[in-house]
Structure formats: C-alpha cells, structure tokens
Amino acid sequence: MVEIAPDTDTAVRGIAAGSTVLIGGFGPAGQPYALIDALRRVGTGDLTVVNNNAGNGSTGLAALLATGQVRKIICSFPRQVDSYVFEELYAEGRIELEVAPQGNLAERIRAAGAGIGAFYTPTGAGTMLAEGKEARVIDGRAHVLEYPIHADVALIRAHTADEAGNLVYRKTGRNFGPIMATAARLTIAEVTRVVPVGTLDPETVVTPGIYVDRVVVTA
C-alpha cells in the first residue's frame, strides 16, 4: 500500500548512506526539486546519483552536489553552460563521473525494471566509452555489452497521483520518471495533488501504483 507522506523530510526518511539514487528530470523538466532539497537537508552522504545531466545552476541536483553528499554521478550530459557546480567538484577530484550515452542510460535503467540481465548496443562501440566492456559483432556491426542500473531509491516528479499511487505526468516532465520508478527498491514521487482512487482515467496512468512506495504533495 502506498504511503502518503505528510512532508518531504518524512518522504525521504531511511535513505541510507552509500545508496544509489535515481533522480528524474531532463534538466529542470520533471526534476523532483522538493525531494532533492529534503535529501540535502537530512545530509545522507556517499551517494551514487543517476540523472540525465549533472545539475543546472545552483538549485536542485546542483545544490545536492554542492554539499559533497554525492560520491559519484552517472549521467549522459555532464557539461553545459550552467553546470559550474559539477565542473568545480570534478576539477578538484571531489566527485567521480561515469558517462553513459543517453539512449544507453535510459535502456540500462529500463532493463533493471524489466529484469533484463544485460544487452548489446552499437552505441559507444569503438570509443573510449567501450573500454573494458565485452564486445561482439552482430550483423556486421560492433556492439558493446551494457548492464542494468539497479537502484536503492528513485526520486521522481509526477503531476497527479491517486491514493493507490498511480501516477500521471505532465508533458515533458514525464521523461525518465516512468522507467526509474520500476528500477528502484524504493520509489518516492512528489506530485501537485493526490486524488481519490477512481478519479484518474486508467488510460492516462503511466506509472502503476505497484511501482510507487511513497507520495508527497509539493508546490
């Protein structure tokens, strides 16, 4: 049964040091800012964070990185015009980086939720990103073996939840949330509102409540 948490600090309770945390969002779109801020407040450290990029400006994921709570980040796009928090940490050797091409990153997360042990992909074959990875030729094209990203926790942003934890997203805010919800042992969703069961059109539900453990309403 899904838990409707009274506040974000309660929602993130029990996240252990050393956890792997999937954080939704494509840049600011769909980023669970309130849950990230709560995780920052409780001070849990030695985290491995998986996100599409490495933070924007000085808020959200970037603010979490700035605290030093993140030991490693796995992302597809670590550098952009306002990724100065990550760049400073990386230059100083204070954070570890694993770069994954965006499609590979998405599929590695999806594979974890789908129970897939590993998969071959041509993306990255023959580049530095393939170093140390198993390779083979399939249909005359080089492929590398990629493994799923299983996580302890997923922090995601949806638009609406019902009391059973079924989630509806809003436009581009949907991005990584649905696959991340399936790939973590504990999924926590921040939403704008919670409605009674039966209110949502089942055809609009993207993430079934079976994948969601906690929901919290934020602004």
Summary of the structure (lengths in Angstrom):
residues: 219
radius of gyration: 17.5
end to end distance: 23.9
largest distance: 55.6
contacts: 758
relative contact order: 0.19
helix: 27%
strand: 30%
